[in-house]
Amino acid sequence: MSGLQSAANIPELRRRILFTLIMLAVYRIGVQIPTPGINGEALAAFFAQQSGTLFGMFNMFSGGALENFSIFALGIMPYISASIIIQLLTVVVPQLEALKKEGQAGNRKITQYTRYGTVLLSIIQGTFIATGLQGMTGPGGAPIVLDPGVQFKLMTMLTLTSGTAFIMWLGEQMTERGIGNGISLIIFAGIVARGPAAVANSIQLVKAGEITMFFVPFLVVFMLMVIGIIVFFETSQRRIPIQYAKRVVGRKVYGGQSSHLPLKINVSGVIPPIFASSIMMFPATIGSFIQIDWVQRVSAAMSPGTIYYYLCYITMIVFFCFFYTAVTFKPDDVAENLKKNGGFVPGIRPGKKTAEFIDKVLTRLTVVGAIYLSAVCVLPTILISKFNIPFYFGGTALLIVVGVAIDTISQVESHLHMRNYEGFMKQGKIKGRR
């Protein structure tokens, strides 16, 4: 409570939080705006039958936008898929790798390529969805598309692509002018917004007798245990001791202090489950709209609940844990910076040996982090599916919600520390030269 009060008393932080809340409100308003030409009742009845399937998972990540088939129906997943493709190409294509090393100017160019890729993927997905909806009907045989044809396909593709581009812009604005990571907060808002409906549906299942009252306390305790495990692993660190050598400059002695290099157990955060979910949903969503036998068999095999889905999902999580850690954390650069500043790990030679030691420790931590992410994302979903409980209580949703909340709180605390430091300097007698 004291932290919230301090945040409210700082004008800059207060503006950032208010701006983030306004942008999230704009996103939630857009989720309620339907795409023209759709029979809303038939579509709602169709999604009522698809809860717990791939459509239900995609609808969860879009915050209910797919169920309403709103202008934000594609959600932020095309942007995430484009980011994955660009990051993979950065490792393979020398030109992109050179751009990344150019600093801020190169990152702006890579971000521009990511935007182009987002628009291209949105066009492809929007076209497939518009084509598939024209041949679909609701439970009573009512057509979902009121006036099918080329005009509907073109209008739907443009509408969904524009909606995704607007969400991408919202996320970038929140990251730049607000607090926290904008893209993660959009996914966070979509999942949290489905919370009241999830609780209401669970109560209805209890009243209908599909879930026994004896099982409800077990479900609550299980969720609290998963949240506790997530908080424990997300805040845990492996601290490598760092010793700085003493230096004599004139009559003064600098250095000689001890410090540490904190390495998180889960360096990649919630990125691997989001990336893995995006990749698992993209081909299966396209396949579900193509009425071909072998495509339908593949789509059914890759649907949530099958052994192939879980194996591929775990493989994707492990891959992106190592990939994202390798992209964001460079042991060679860390060892070089320590060497330049006179720092060293006790018992390890500076330079190459230090880089190898940090890489060894980081690899072990990544293995533990990948096992933790796979267990949290897959095991609750498997257990819940066995008891016929809606999967929005699964580990992936809880991991994203808790992880994004911890990251956002950490950024708020960083702003508070920075503000306190600046206030101390302003109140003191020592002032910088203007």
C-alpha positions in Angstrom: 0.0 0.0 0.0 2.9 2.4 0.7 4.3 1.6 -2.7 1.0 2.4 -4.3 0.8 5.7 -2.4 4.4 6.6 -3.4 3.5 5.8 -7.1 0.5 8.1 -6.9 2.6 10.9 -5.5 5.1 10.9 -8.4 3.7 12.9 -11.3 5.7 11.1 -14.1 4.9 7.6 -12.8 1.3 8.6 -12.2 1.0 9.7 -15.9 2.6 6.5 -17.1 0.2 4.3 -15.1 -2.8 6.4 -16.2 -1.7 6.2 -19.9 -1.3 2.4 -19.6 -4.8 2.1 -18.1 -6.4 4.3 -20.9 -4.7 2.2 -23.6 -5.9 -1.0 -22.1 -9.4 0.5 -21.9 -9.2 1.4 -25.6 -8.2 -2.2 -26.3 -11.1 -3.6 -24.3 -13.6 -1.3 -26.1 -12.3 -2.5 -29.5 -12.8 -6.1 -28.4 -16.6 -5.4 -28.2 -16.8 -3.9 -31.8 -18.0 -6.7 -34.1 -16.8 -7.2 -37.7 -19.6 -6.5 -40.2 -21.4 -9.3 -42.0 -21.3 -11.8 -39.1 -24.3 -13.5 -37.5 -23.4 -13.0 -33.8 -25.9 -15.4 -32.3 -24.8 -18.3 -34.6 -21.1 -17.5 -33.9 -21.7 -17.4 -30.1 -23.5 -20.7 -30.2 -20.6 -22.2 -32.2 -18.0 -21.1 -29.7 -20.1 -22.4 -26.8 -19.6 -25.8 -28.3 -15.8 -25.2 -28.8 -14.8 -24.4 -25.2 -11.8 -26.4 -24.2 -10.6 -26.8 -27.8 -8.1 -24.9 -29.9 -10.8 -22.2 -30.5 -11.2 -21.7 -26.8 -7.5 -21.3 -26.2 -7.2 -18.8 -29.1 -10.3 -17.0 -27.7 -8.6 -16.8 -24.3 -5.5 -15.2 -25.7 -7.5 -12.7 -27.7 -9.6 -11.7 -24.6 -12.9 -12.9 -26.1 -12.3 -11.0 -29.3 -12.5 -14.1 -31.4 -15.8 -15.2 -29.8 -17.3 -11.8 -30.6 -15.4 -11.8 -34.0 -14.5 -8.2 -33.3 -12.1 -6.0 -35.2 -9.4 -7.4 -32.8 -10.2 -11.0 -33.5 -6.7 -11.9 -34.5 -5.3 -10.4 -31.4 -1.6 -9.8 -30.9 -0.6 -13.3 -32.1 0.5 -12.2 -35.6 2.9 -9.7 -34.1 4.3 -12.4 -31.8 4.7 -14.8 -34.7 6.5 -12.1 -36.8 8.8 -11.4 -33.9 9.7 -15.1 -33.7 10.4 -15.2 -37.4 12.6 -12.1 -37.3 14.6 -13.3 -34.3 15.2 -16.6 -35.9 16.3 -14.9 -39.1 18.6 -12.7 -37.1 20.7 -15.7 -36.2 20.8 -17.0 -39.7 20.9 -13.9 -42.0 24.2 -11.9 -41.6 22.5 -8.6 -42.7 20.0 -8.8 -39.9 22.7 -9.8 -37.4 24.7 -6.7 -38.5 21.7 -4.5 -38.0 21.2 -5.8 -34.5 24.8 -4.8 -33.6 24.3 -1.3 -34.8 22.4 -0.4 -31.7 19.3 1.8 -31.6 19.2 2.6 -35.3 19.5 -1.1 -36.2 16.8 -2.1 -33.7 14.5 0.4 -35.2 15.0 -1.2 -38.6 14.4 -4.6 -37.2 11.2 -3.4 -35.5 10.1 -2.0 -38.9 10.6 -5.4 -40.5 8.6 -7.0 -37.7 5.7 -4.6 -38.4 5.8 -5.6 -42.1 5.8 -9.2 -41.1 2.8 -8.7 -38.8 0.8 -7.1 -41.5 1.6 -9.9 -43.9 0.7 -12.6 -41.4 -2.5 -10.8 -40.6 -3.5 -10.7 -44.2 -2.9 -14.4 -44.6 -4.7 -15.4 -41.4 -7.6 -13.0 -42.1 -8.1 -14.5 -45.5 -8.1 -18.0 -44.2 -10.5 -17.2 -41.4 -12.9 -15.3 -43.8 -12.8 -18.2 -46.2 -13.4 -20.8 -43.5 -16.3 -18.8 -41.9 -18.2 -18.8 -45.2 -18.6 -22.6 -45.1 -19.5 -22.8 -41.4 -22.9 -22.9 -39.7 -24.1 -22.6 -36.1 -25.6 -25.6 -34.1 -29.0 -24.9 -35.6 -27.8 -24.8 -39.1 -27.9 -21.0 -39.3 -25.1 -19.6 -41.5 -22.4 -17.6 -39.6 -21.7 -15.3 -42.6 -24.8 -13.3 -43.6 -23.7 -12.4 -47.1 -20.8 -14.6 -48.3 -18.6 -13.6 -51.3 -15.5 -11.9 -52.4 -16.6 -8.6 -50.9 -17.0 -10.2 -47.5 -13.5 -11.8 -47.7 -11.9 -8.5 -48.7 -13.7 -6.5 -46.0 -12.9 -9.1 -43.3 -9.3 -9.4 -44.3 -8.8 -5.6 -44.2 -10.7 -5.2 -40.9 -8.8 -7.9 -39.1 -5.4 -6.7 -40.5 -6.2 -3.1 -39.4 -7.3 -4.3 -36.0 -4.0 -6.2 -35.4 -2.0 -3.2 -36.7 -3.8 -1.0 -34.2 -3.2 -3.4 -31.3 0.5 -3.5 -32.3 0.6 0.3 -32.1 -1.1 0.3 -28.7 1.4 -2.1 -27.4 4.4 0.0 -28.6 2.9 3.1 -27.2 2.4 1.5 -23.8 6.0 0.2 -23.8 7.3 3.7 -24.7 5.0 6.0 -22.7 3.4 3.8 -20.1 4.6 1.2 -17.6 5.5 -2.4 -18.3 5.8 -4.3 -21.6 2.8 -3.3 -23.8 2.5 -6.5 -25.7 2.5 -8.6 -22.6 0.0 -6.3 -20.9 -2.4 -6.7 -23.8 -2.3 -10.5 -23.4 -2.5 -10.1 -19.6 -5.6 -7.9 -20.0 -7.2 -10.4 -22.3 -6.8 -13.3 -19.9 -7.8 -11.3 -16.8 -10.9 -10.0 -18.6 -12.0 -13.6 -19.1 -11.7 -14.3 -15.3 -15.2 -13.3 -14.2 -16.8 -15.4 -17.1 -14.5 -18.3 -16.1 -15.7 -18.1 -12.5 -19.4 -17.8 -13.5 -19.1 -20.9 -15.8 -17.4 -22.9 -13.1 -20.3 -22.0 -10.7 -22.7 -23.2 -13.4 -20.8 -26.5 -13.7 -21.0 -26.9 -9.9 -24.8 -26.3 -10.0 -25.2 -28.7 -12.9 -23.4 -31.4 -11.0 -20.6 -31.7 -13.5 -18.1 -30.6 -10.8 -18.6 -31.8 -7.3 -18.5 -29.5 -4.3 -15.8 -31.7 -2.8 -13.5 -30.9 -5.7 -13.9 -27.1 -5.5 -11.5 -26.6 -2.5 -9.0 -28.9 -4.2 -9.1 -26.7 -7.3 -8.6 -23.5 -5.3 -5.7 -24.9 -3.4 -4.2 -26.3 -6.6 -4.4 -22.8 -8.2 -2.8 -21.2 -5.2 0.0 -23.8 -5.2 0.7 -23.1 -8.9 0.8 -19.4 -8.3 3.2 -19.9 -5.4 5.5 -22.0 -7.5 5.4 -19.4 -10.3 6.3 -16.5 -7.9 9.1 -18.6 -6.3 10.8 -19.4 -9.6 10.2 -16.0 -11.2 11.9 -14.2 -8.3 14.7 -16.8 -7.6 18.3 -15.9 -8.6 21.7 -17.6 -8.8 24.2 -15.0 -7.6 27.7 -15.3 -9.0 30.2 -13.5 -6.6 32.2 -10.7 -8.3 35.3 -9.2 -6.8 36.8 -5.9 -8.0 40.5 -5.3 -7.9 41.9 -2.3 -6.1 43.3 0.5 -8.2 45.4 3.5 -7.0 44.7 6.7 -8.8 46.8 9.5 -7.3 46.3 9.4 -3.6 43.0 7.6 -3.7 42.3 3.8 -3.8 39.4 2.7 -5.9 37.7 -0.7 -6.1 38.2 -3.6 -3.8 34.5 -4.1 -3.1 32.5 -7.3 -3.5 29.4 -7.6 -5.6 27.5 -10.3 -7.4 26.0 -11.1 -10.9 22.4 -12.1 -10.5 21.1 -14.7 -12.9 17.4 -15.6 -12.9 16.4 -19.2 -12.9 13.9 -18.3 -15.7 15.9 -15.8 -17.7 13.4 -15.8 -20.6 10.3 -15.1 -18.4 6.9 -15.7 -20.0 8.2 -15.4 -23.6 8.6 -19.2 -24.3 5.0 -20.1 -23.4 3.6 -17.2 -25.4 5.8 -18.0 -28.4 5.1 -21.7 -28.2 1.3 -21.1 -27.9 1.4 -18.7 -30.9 3.2 -21.3 -33.1 0.9 -24.2 -32.0 -2.2 -22.1 -32.7 -1.2 -20.7 -36.1 -1.1 -23.9 -38.3 -3.9 -25.6 -36.4 -6.2 -22.6 -36.8 -5.6 -22.5 -40.6 -6.1 -26.3 -40.8 -9.4 -26.1 -38.9 -10.8 -23.9 -41.7 -9.6 -26.1 -44.6 -12.0 -29.0 -45.2 -9.5 -31.6 -46.5 -9.2 -35.0 -44.9 -5.5 -35.1 -44.2 -5.5 -31.5 -43.0 -8.4 -32.3 -40.6 -6.5 -35.3 -39.3 -3.3 -33.2 -38.7 -5.4 -30.5 -37.1 -7.1 -33.1 -34.8 -3.8 -34.6 -33.8 -2.4 -31.2 -32.9 -5.4 -30.1 -30.8 -5.1 -29.5 -27.1 -5.5 -32.7 -25.1 -3.6 -35.0 -27.5 -0.1 -36.5 -26.8 1.3 -34.9 -30.0 0.2 -31.5 -28.9 1.8 -31.8 -25.5 5.1 -33.2 -26.9 5.3 -30.4 -29.5 4.3 -27.8 -26.9 7.0 -28.9 -24.5 9.6 -29.0 -27.3 8.7 -25.5 -28.3 9.0 -24.2 -24.7 12.4 -25.8 -24.2 13.6 -24.5 -27.6 12.5 -20.9 -26.9 14.0 -21.0 -23.4 17.4 -21.7 -24.8 17.0 -19.5 -27.9 15.7 -16.4 -26.1 18.3 -16.7 -23.4 21.1 -17.0 -26.0 19.7 -13.9 -27.8 19.2 -11.7 -24.8 22.2 -12.7 -22.6 25.8 -12.8 -24.0 28.3 -14.3 -21.5 31.2 -13.1 -23.7 30.1 -9.5 -23.4 29.5 -9.8 -19.7 33.0 -11.3 -19.2 34.6 -8.6 -21.3 32.8 -5.8 -19.4 33.9 -7.3 -16.1 37.5 -7.5 -17.3 37.5 -3.9 -18.4 36.2 -2.7 -15.1 38.7 -4.8 -13.1 36.1 -7.3 -11.9 36.6 -11.1 -11.7 34.9 -14.2 -10.4 37.0 -15.6 -7.4 38.9 -18.7 -8.6 38.2 -18.1 -12.3 40.5 -16.4 -14.7 39.2 -13.1 -16.3 38.2 -13.2 -20.0 37.4 -16.4 -21.8 37.4 -18.7 -18.7 34.9 -16.3 -17.0 32.7 -16.4 -20.1 32.8 -20.2 -20.1 31.9 -20.3 -16.4 29.0 -17.9 -16.8 27.8 -19.9 -19.9 28.0 -23.2 -17.9 26.0 -21.7 -15.0 23.5 -20.1 -17.4 23.0 -23.4 -19.3 22.2 -25.3 -16.1 19.7 -22.6 -15.0 18.0 -22.6 -18.4 17.6 -26.4 -18.1 15.9 -25.9 -14.7 13.8 -23.0 -16.1 12.7 -25.0 -19.1 11.6 -27.9 -16.9 9.7 -25.5 -14.6 7.9 -23.8 -17.5 7.0 -27.1 -19.1 5.6 -28.5 -15.9 3.6 -25.3 -15.0 2.2 -25.0 -18.5 1.4 -28.6 -19.2 0.7 -30.6 -16.0 -2.2 -28.4 -14.7 -3.8 -28.5 -18.1 -3.6 -32.3 -18.2 -5.0 -32.7 -14.7 -7.8 -30.2 -15.3 -8.7 -31.9 -18.6 -9.1 -35.2 -16.8 -11.7 -33.7 -14.5 -13.6 -31.9 -17.3 -12.8 -28.4 -16.0 -12.5 -25.4 -18.4 -8.8 -25.0 -19.2 -8.6 -21.2 -18.6 -7.5 -22.2 -15.1 -4.5 -23.9 -16.7 -0.9 -23.2 -16.0 -0.2 -21.2 -19.1 -2.8 -18.5 -18.3 -1.6 -18.3 -14.6 2.0 -18.2 -15.7 1.4 -15.2 -18.1 -0.8 -13.3 -15.5 1.6 -13.8 -12.6 4.8 -13.2 -14.7 3.5 -10.0 -16.3 2.3 -8.7 -13.0 5.7 -9.3 -11.4 7.5 -7.7 -14.3 5.2 -4.6 -14.2 5.6 -4.3 -10.4 9.4 -4.5 -10.8 9.3 -1.6 -13.3 7.2 0.5 -11.0 9.8 -0.1 -8.2 12.6 0.9 -10.6 10.9 4.2 -11.2 10.4 4.7 -7.5 14.1 4.1 -6.8 15.1 6.4 -9.6 12.8 9.1 -8.4 14.1 8.8 -4.8 17.7 9.1 -6.1 16.9 12.2 -8.2 15.1 13.8 -5.3 18.1 13.2 -3.0 20.4 14.9 -5.5 18.1 17.9 -5.9 17.7 18.4 -2.2 21.4 18.1 -1.5 24.0 20.8 -1.9 25.9 19.0 -4.7 24.5 20.0 -8.1 25.6 19.1 -11.6 27.1 21.8 -13.8 24.6 23.2 -16.3 
